[in-house]
Every structure is written in C-alpha cells, then in structure tokens.
Amino acid sequence: MPYSASDITMRKCSHFRKEIPTSLLLFAAIALPWTAYGDVVTVFDTEASFQQTGLVVSTETFDEFPVGSVRGTETARLDGIIYTSDQPGNRWIAGIHTHQVPPQYISPPNDFGTTQIGTDTLTFGDGEFTDAIGFYILTAGLETSYNITVTTTDGQTFLEPLVFDPNPSFRGFIAPEGISSVAVTNAFPQSEINYSFDNVSRGQIVAAPVPEPCTFLLLAGGLAGMFILRRKARNKTAHTFFQRTTVLRS
C-alpha cells in the first residue's frame, strides 16, 4: 500500500525521541567536570576585615628588597603575582618613594611601583587564578582617584571606583569562582599622578580545572554512540524505503 509523507515524518520524530536520552547523557558527560562560575565579587575596604576572611595565605610587603631596587621591566613576578605595566620600558621598583605626603608606605621601608604612569595589571600565571586579592594603593596626592577592574575566570568584569578616596586606600576582593586579573587605571585625566602598591595579600593560586582523562573517554564514547545510532537509523530508513518502493513497483 502507498505510504503518505506524514507516515515517514512520524517515524523520524519517533527516532528523534529515542536519541534524546543519549544526547542528555552526552551533555552530562561534558558538563559535570566543569565548574560553573558566577559573577559575585565581595569587596573589603579595610585590611583587617579582608584578613579575617581566612582566605589570605600570603602578604608581600616588598620590605625584603633594597630601597630603590629594580625588580623588573614592564613585568615583575613577586610572591606568585605577575605585575604588568602597559607602558613600554616601565620599571618596577621596590621602595620607589614617589609619595610627597605621609604615609609614604604602609610597612616601611618599601612600597612597589613604576617610574611611569599607566595601567597596572595583576595576574597569576597562564590559566591560573586566586579566590582572594587585596592591596593598598598609595598616591603622590592627598586623595586616590583610580578605577580597579576585577576580571573573574569566566570573563566577567567588576568595576570598583576609588574616586577621591583617602590616601592610602585599601581594597580586597574575593570571588569564589576565581579572580584571573586585577587592573588599576586612572579614573580621571587630572588624577594622573603616580601610585604604588603595598601589603599585597592573596589567597591560594590554583590552575583552572580541566577534564580528567576519563571525561574524554566518556565524551568520545557518547559521540561514537550517537554516530552509530544515527548510522543505523539511516540504514534502516533506506532499507525500509527500498522495500516499500519494491512492493509498490511490483
């Protein structure tokens, strides 16, 4: 007997429903090993409250270096933190002493800054992040006017303005999903006076999670299973269509 187009469509839909459980299993194999990151960043404006979170594992005071010593050009790495300036040839100096008003530093004798004004970015290594980072910003003026941009591991950004804040100003940031970078830049053109860091505290620095070998096996198995099911379905459909065509012709 002849078959209408609707009959063939219904058979395809039925086969599609059979593939849904396999697709769900494949999705679970891909999704489970990965961490879902949010965009929540907690801000602290005092060093004491930041330290009390219990996440801080290290504080760099820069006081172990000789005053005025150069620790790097454009990039310096201290205590697991990479300091990068966007100004070509900019030198990172411990005990730079750019400040003209007290306090010149939080923990004597050193602060840590650059010779040229620009945007400074703190990172933690390729593919690495921390859940906590905090520091003082000291400027050569009576007030602090800078913007701090925190980027989380999922690429989202959080802006913390320091507009006419007291000098020095402390800011601490905590993000359970992980902080990949922190950038400090001038808030206004008229605030383009040099600044430096002191008492930079951080949490654990860890690498971003990657799928375990078994995950790749599950993924490969899921893809292979879907391929086999689709191929069988196509062969079955082609065979059925051939049989129906033969019957109709006969």
C-alpha positions as CSV (number, residue, x, y, z in Angstrom):
1,M,0.0,0.0,0.0
2,P,1.2,3.5,-0.6
3,Y,2.6,5.5,2.3
4,S,1.9,9.2,2.8
5,A,4.6,11.8,3.7
6,S,3.1,12.1,7.2
7,D,3.9,8.5,7.9
8,I,7.6,9.0,7.1
9,T,7.7,12.2,9.2
10,M,6.2,10.4,12.2
11,R,8.8,7.7,12.0
12,K,11.6,10.3,12.0
13,C,10.1,12.0,15.1
14,S,9.9,8.7,16.9
15,H,13.6,8.1,16.2
16,F,14.5,11.6,17.4
17,R,12.8,10.8,20.7
18,K,15.0,7.7,21.0
19,E,18.1,9.9,20.6
20,I,17.1,12.3,23.4
21,P,18.3,10.1,26.3
22,T,21.7,9.6,24.5
23,S,22.0,13.4,24.0
24,L,21.3,14.0,27.6
25,L,23.9,11.5,28.7
26,L,26.5,13.2,26.4
27,F,25.6,16.6,27.8
28,A,26.1,15.3,31.4
29,A,29.5,13.9,30.5
30,I,30.6,17.2,29.2
31,A,29.1,19.4,31.9
32,L,29.8,17.6,35.1
33,P,33.7,18.0,35.2
34,W,33.4,21.8,34.7
35,T,32.9,24.4,37.4
36,A,30.1,26.9,36.9
37,Y,31.4,30.3,37.6
38,G,29.2,33.2,38.8
39,D,29.8,36.9,38.8
40,V,29.7,37.7,42.6
41,V,32.7,39.7,43.9
42,T,32.9,40.7,47.6
43,V,34.8,43.9,48.3
44,F,36.6,44.9,51.5
45,D,37.8,48.4,52.3
46,T,40.0,47.5,55.3
47,E,42.9,45.2,55.5
48,A,41.8,43.8,58.9
49,S,38.4,42.7,57.6
50,F,40.0,41.2,54.5
51,Q,42.5,39.2,56.5
52,Q,39.7,37.9,58.8
53,T,38.1,36.0,55.9
54,G,40.7,33.3,56.4
55,L,41.5,33.1,52.7
56,V,44.7,35.0,52.8
57,V,47.8,32.8,52.7
58,S,50.5,35.4,51.9
59,T,51.2,39.1,52.2
60,E,54.0,40.8,50.2
61,T,55.4,43.9,51.9
62,F,58.3,44.3,49.5
63,D,60.5,45.1,52.5
64,E,63.0,42.3,51.8
65,F,64.3,44.2,48.8
66,P,66.9,47.1,49.0
67,V,65.3,50.5,48.7
68,G,65.2,51.7,45.1
69,S,65.9,48.2,43.6
70,V,64.5,47.4,40.1
71,R,62.5,44.1,40.2
72,G,61.6,44.0,36.5
73,T,61.0,46.0,33.3
74,E,57.3,46.1,32.2
75,T,56.7,42.8,34.1
76,A,57.7,41.6,37.5
77,R,56.8,38.5,39.4
78,L,56.7,38.5,43.2
79,D,55.1,36.0,45.5
80,G,53.2,34.3,42.7
81,I,51.7,37.6,41.4
82,I,52.7,39.0,38.0
83,Y,52.7,42.8,37.8
84,T,52.4,44.1,34.3
85,S,52.6,47.8,33.1
86,D,51.1,48.9,29.8
87,Q,53.9,51.5,29.4
88,P,56.9,50.2,27.3
89,G,60.1,50.2,29.2
90,N,58.4,50.9,32.5
91,R,60.5,49.7,35.5
92,W,59.1,48.1,38.6
93,I,60.9,49.5,41.7
94,A,60.7,48.4,45.3
95,G,60.9,51.5,47.6
96,I,60.2,53.9,44.7
97,H,59.3,56.7,47.2
98,T,57.1,58.7,44.9
99,H,54.9,60.0,47.7
100,Q,55.2,63.5,49.0
101,V,52.7,63.3,51.8
102,P,52.6,60.9,54.8
103,P,52.3,58.0,54.9
104,Q,54.9,57.2,52.2
105,Y,54.3,53.5,52.8
106,I,52.2,51.1,55.0
107,S,55.1,48.8,56.1
108,P,58.5,50.6,56.0
109,P,60.7,50.9,54.2
110,N,59.2,49.8,50.8
111,D,56.3,50.2,48.6
112,F,56.2,48.9,45.0
113,G,55.5,50.9,41.9
114,T,56.7,52.1,38.4
115,T,58.5,55.1,37.0
116,Q,55.8,56.0,34.5
117,I,52.0,56.5,34.9
118,G,49.9,53.8,33.3
119,T,47.6,50.9,33.8
120,D,49.0,48.2,36.0
121,T,47.5,44.6,35.9
122,L,48.0,41.9,38.4
123,T,47.7,38.3,37.1
124,F,48.7,34.9,38.5
125,G,50.1,32.9,35.6
126,D,48.8,31.2,32.4
127,G,45.4,29.6,33.2
128,E,45.8,30.3,37.0
129,F,43.7,32.3,39.4
130,T,43.1,33.1,43.0
131,D,40.0,33.5,45.1
132,A,41.3,36.5,47.1
133,I,43.5,39.5,46.3
134,G,43.9,42.7,48.3
135,F,46.3,45.7,48.4
136,Y,46.9,49.3,49.4
137,I,47.2,52.0,46.8
138,L,49.4,55.0,47.7
139,T,49.5,58.1,45.6
140,A,51.5,61.3,45.5
141,G,48.5,63.3,46.4
142,L,46.1,63.7,49.3
143,E,43.4,61.6,47.6
144,T,43.2,58.5,45.5
145,S,41.3,58.6,42.2
146,Y,41.6,55.3,40.3
147,N,39.4,52.5,38.9
148,I,40.0,48.9,39.8
149,T,38.7,46.3,37.3
150,V,38.4,42.8,38.6
151,T,38.0,40.0,36.0
152,T,36.7,36.6,37.0
153,T,37.6,33.3,35.4
154,D,34.5,33.3,33.3
155,G,35.5,36.6,31.7
156,Q,33.1,38.8,33.6
157,T,34.3,42.2,35.0
158,F,33.6,44.1,38.1
159,L,34.4,47.8,38.5
160,E,35.4,49.3,41.8
161,P,35.9,53.0,41.7
162,L,38.3,54.8,44.0
163,V,37.2,58.4,43.4
164,F,38.6,60.9,45.9
165,D,39.3,58.2,48.4
166,P,41.7,58.9,51.3
167,N,45.4,58.2,50.6
168,P,46.3,55.4,51.1
169,S,43.3,53.3,50.2
170,F,42.9,49.5,50.7
171,R,40.7,47.2,48.6
172,G,40.3,43.5,49.0
173,F,38.4,41.3,46.6
174,I,37.0,37.8,47.0
175,A,35.3,35.7,44.3
176,P,34.6,32.0,45.0
177,E,34.6,31.4,41.2
178,G,38.1,32.7,40.9
179,I,39.8,36.0,40.0
180,S,42.0,35.9,36.9
181,S,43.2,39.6,36.8
182,V,43.0,42.9,38.6
183,A,43.8,46.2,36.7
184,V,44.3,49.6,38.2
185,T,43.9,52.7,36.0
186,N,43.4,56.4,36.3
187,A,39.8,57.5,37.0
188,F,40.2,61.0,35.5
189,P,42.9,62.8,33.4
190,Q,43.6,65.2,36.3
191,S,44.4,62.3,38.6
192,E,47.4,61.2,36.5
193,I,49.8,61.1,39.4
194,N,51.9,58.1,40.0
195,Y,50.8,55.5,42.5
196,S,52.3,52.3,44.1
197,F,51.2,49.2,45.9
198,D,51.9,48.0,49.4
199,N,51.0,44.9,51.5
200,V,49.6,42.9,48.6
201,S,47.8,39.9,50.1
202,R,46.5,37.0,48.2
203,G,44.7,33.6,48.6
204,Q,45.8,30.3,47.0
205,I,46.8,30.4,43.4
206,V,45.5,27.4,41.5
207,A,45.1,26.3,38.0
208,A,41.8,26.3,36.2
209,P,40.1,22.9,36.3
210,V,40.5,20.6,33.2
211,P,38.6,17.5,32.3
212,E,40.1,14.2,33.6
213,P,41.2,11.6,31.1
214,C,38.0,9.6,31.9
215,T,36.0,12.6,30.8
216,F,37.5,12.5,27.3
217,L,36.7,8.8,27.2
218,L,33.1,9.4,28.1
219,L,32.8,12.2,25.6
220,A,34.3,10.0,22.8
221,G,32.0,7.2,23.8
222,G,29.0,9.4,23.7
223,L,29.9,10.8,20.3
224,A,30.6,7.3,19.0
225,G,27.3,6.1,20.3
226,M,25.3,8.9,18.7
227,F,27.2,8.3,15.4
228,I,26.3,4.6,15.5
229,L,22.7,5.2,16.3
230,R,22.3,7.8,13.5
231,R,24.0,5.5,11.0
232,K,21.8,2.5,12.0
233,A,18.7,4.7,11.7
234,R,19.7,5.9,8.2
235,N,20.4,2.4,7.1
236,K,17.1,1.2,8.5
237,T,15.2,4.1,6.8
238,A,17.0,3.5,3.5
239,H,16.2,-0.3,3.7
240,T,12.5,0.3,4.6
241,F,12.2,2.8,1.8
242,F,13.8,0.3,-0.7
243,Q,11.3,-2.4,0.4
244,R,8.3,-0.1,0.1
245,T,9.5,1.0,-3.4
246,T,9.9,-2.6,-4.5
247,V,6.4,-3.5,-3.2
248,L,4.8,-0.5,-5.0
249,R,6.6,-1.3,-8.3
250,S,5.6,-5.0,-8.1
